[in-house]
Amino acid sequence: MKLAMLAYDGFTDVDLFLPWDLFNRVQDPTYVGYTGPWSVRICADTPRVTSNTGIAITPHGGLDELGEADAVFVVSGPGSRAKLQDPRFMDRLKLDPARQVIGAIDSGVLFLARLGLLDGLTATTYPGVFAELEAMGVRTEHRPLIAHGRIATAGGCLATQDLAGWMVTHLLGEDIASRMLDMIAKVE
């Protein structure tokens, strides 16, 4: 299983680093200990991306990996608006809900709307993004997580754990997802 996370300049730190940590706990024997094939990669269109707070990282791969992944997690951030207006960037986003599990958090949901993946579906997002999403023709609901088949949207940074759990459930089963999420709730 290969899970790709879409990042870009101006991403929101918690929306990348929290799910990155959760997804990587799947194979950690200290936490979940899943032993099957599992890969988590951060993908971007540039060799370096910087968060909205100034943390710079080197992605593992390019946007072409998104189309090859079994699952895609789309992060949010103030930089999303510039990428949504960049036709070269948008043309390279090849997502297929018939074959992939796809999740997006907060303003990352706007990418799914722009790609037409939310046509006829309801979605949720961060409170400040609802008007933008509705202007794109998507009917919204004020809930932390909304799933339709193999597509899910989440609203509010802490809903990231719900979205990560939903994605792992679809990929590896509810038992693995529950063990992954249990580890963040335990005090040791």
C-alpha positions in Angstrom: 0.0 0.0 0.0 1.2 3.4 -0.9 -0.2 6.6 0.6 0.8 9.9 -0.8 0.4 13.3 0.9 0.1 16.4 -1.2 2.1 19.4 0.2 2.9 22.8 -1.3 4.3 26.1 -0.2 2.1 27.6 2.5 0.8 24.3 3.9 -0.6 24.2 7.5 1.9 22.4 9.7 -0.5 20.3 11.8 -2.4 19.2 8.6 0.8 17.6 7.3 2.8 16.6 10.4 -0.1 15.1 12.4 -1.3 12.7 9.7 2.3 12.0 8.7 3.0 10.8 12.3 -0.3 8.8 12.4 0.3 7.1 9.1 3.8 6.2 10.0 2.7 4.6 13.3 1.0 1.9 11.3 4.2 -0.1 10.8 5.9 1.0 14.0 6.1 -2.1 16.3 5.9 0.2 19.3 2.4 1.3 18.2 0.4 -0.7 15.7 3.0 -3.1 14.1 1.3 -3.8 10.8 3.7 -5.9 8.8 2.3 -5.7 5.3 3.5 -3.4 2.6 3.1 0.2 3.6 4.6 3.4 2.3 3.9 7.0 3.2 5.4 9.7 1.0 5.1 13.5 1.0 4.7 14.8 -2.6 5.0 18.3 -4.1 5.7 20.1 -7.3 9.0 21.6 -6.0 12.1 20.2 -4.5 11.4 22.1 -1.2 8.2 23.3 0.3 7.8 25.7 3.3 4.9 25.7 5.7 2.9 28.8 6.5 5.0 29.1 9.7 8.3 28.8 7.9 9.2 25.2 8.4 10.9 24.0 5.2 10.9 20.3 4.2 12.2 18.2 1.3 9.4 16.1 -0.2 9.9 12.5 -1.0 8.6 12.8 -4.6 6.7 14.7 -7.2 3.1 15.1 -8.2 3.2 12.1 -10.5 3.3 9.8 -7.5 -0.2 11.0 -6.5 -1.7 9.1 -9.5 0.2 6.0 -8.6 -0.8 5.9 -4.9 -3.5 3.7 -3.4 -4.5 6.7 -1.3 -4.0 10.5 -1.4 -4.2 12.8 1.6 -4.5 16.5 0.6 -3.3 19.0 3.2 -4.6 22.6 3.7 -3.0 25.9 4.1 -3.0 29.5 2.9 -0.8 28.5 0.0 -3.7 26.4 -1.4 -5.3 29.4 -3.2 -2.2 30.1 -5.3 -2.0 26.4 -6.3 -5.7 26.3 -7.2 -5.0 29.2 -9.6 -2.0 27.5 -11.2 -3.1 25.5 -14.2 0.2 23.6 -14.5 -0.1 22.5 -10.9 -3.8 21.5 -11.2 -3.3 19.6 -14.5 -0.7 17.4 -12.8 -3.2 16.3 -10.1 -4.4 12.9 -11.3 -6.7 11.5 -8.7 -9.1 8.6 -9.4 -11.7 7.8 -6.7 -12.6 4.6 -8.5 -9.2 3.3 -7.7 -7.9 5.4 -4.8 -9.0 6.4 -1.3 -8.9 10.2 -1.3 -9.1 12.5 1.7 -8.7 16.2 2.2 -8.7 18.5 5.2 -9.8 22.2 5.4 -8.8 24.2 2.3 -7.3 21.1 0.8 -11.0 20.2 0.1 -11.0 23.0 -2.5 -8.6 20.9 -4.7 -11.2 18.1 -4.7 -13.9 20.5 -5.7 -11.8 22.1 -8.5 -11.0 18.6 -9.8 -14.8 17.8 -9.9 -14.5 15.0 -7.4 -17.1 16.5 -5.2 -19.7 17.1 -7.9 -23.1 16.0 -6.5 -21.6 15.3 -3.1 -21.7 17.1 0.2 -18.5 18.1 2.0 -17.1 19.8 5.0 -14.1 22.1 5.6 -12.7 24.7 7.9 -15.3 27.3 9.0 -13.5 30.1 7.1 -13.5 28.1 3.8 -17.2 27.2 3.7 -18.1 30.2 1.5 -15.3 29.4 -1.0 -16.4 25.8 -1.3 -20.1 26.7 -1.7 -19.1 29.2 -4.4 -17.6 26.2 -6.3 -21.0 24.6 -6.2 -20.5 22.1 -3.4 -23.2 21.7 -0.8 -21.6 21.9 2.7 -22.3 20.4 6.1 -20.9 21.6 9.4 -19.5 18.3 10.6 -15.9 17.1 11.3 -15.9 14.3 8.7 -18.0 13.5 5.7 -17.4 10.4 3.6 -18.9 9.3 0.3 -17.6 6.0 -1.0 -13.8 6.4 -1.4 -13.7 10.2 -0.9 -13.8 12.0 2.5 -13.5 15.6 3.6 -12.7 16.9 7.1 -13.1 20.3 8.7 -11.0 21.6 11.6 -7.3 20.7 12.1 -8.1 18.2 14.8 -10.5 16.3 12.5 -7.3 15.2 10.8 -7.1 12.2 13.1 -10.7 11.2 12.1 -9.7 11.5 8.4 -6.5 9.5 8.9 -8.5 6.9 10.7 -11.1 6.7 8.0 -8.3 6.3 5.3 -6.5 3.6 7.2 -9.8 1.8 7.8 -10.5 1.8 4.0 -6.9 0.6 3.2 -6.1 -1.8 6.0 -9.2 -2.4 8.1 -10.8 -1.0 11.2 -8.6 -2.9 13.6 -5.4 -1.3 12.3 -7.0 2.1 12.3 -8.3 1.7 15.8 -4.9 0.7 17.1 -3.3 3.7 15.3 -5.7 6.2 16.8 -5.7 4.6 20.3 -2.0 5.4 20.5 -2.6 9.2 20.4 -5.2 9.0 23.2 -3.1 7.0 25.7 -1.1 8.6 28.4 2.1 6.6 29.1 
